[in-house]
């Protein structure tokens, strides 16, 4: 008799959002940067409706500038923020303690660069016993080859790849609810 395999599914009660290094001096160089910024901002606003805890990091902001664009506009006062010099969020003791301390095992990841900070963070999340869900339309790199290679490497390591819209619908689970009605204007605005 074969053992039943449980698929890795997102559940709002065990999910958190991690926004990595969407910064002023990086984003102009990211392939499709404005689109990735918009997708990350959409996920941030959806996380607020879903009541998911969110964490935002900035890599050496003195050199790379602050969080920028639509992402900066979407963040709210409840978002925990950390400056770091470690490429991996989990390499920064304060940020790592915060992410683990939320006691939410499913970590949705958006940000840049896919092949540097996102990759190292996702691998370190797995090593810490957390499940990384990298939202491929909300992460980016300067070069497409780096982006694609990093996604393949993460997937081979056990990171789940998804998209912002797919994650939002998976977290909502069904239509016809108050949560769905509150999310619908955001999704309709994004469809324009």
KAVENQUI-V353349 format. One record per run of one state. SS is the DSSP state (A for helix, B for strand, O for the rest). FROM is the first residue (numbers start at 1). LEN is the number of residues. If there is no record, write none. Layout:
SS|FROM|LEN / SS|FROM|LEN
This chain:
O|1|11 / A|12|3 / B|15|6 / O|21|2 / B|23|1 / A|24|4 / O|28|5 / A|33|18 / O|51|2 / B|53|7 / O|60|1 / A|61|4 / O|65|2 / B|67|1 / O|68|1 / A|69|6 / O|75|5 / B|80|5 / O|85|4 / A|89|3 / O|92|1 / A|93|9 / O|102|4 / B|106|7 / O|113|1 / A|114|14 / O|128|3 / B|131|10 / O|141|3 / A|144|14 / O|158|2 / B|160|3 / O|163|1 / A|164|9 / O|173|5 / A|178|14 / O|192|1
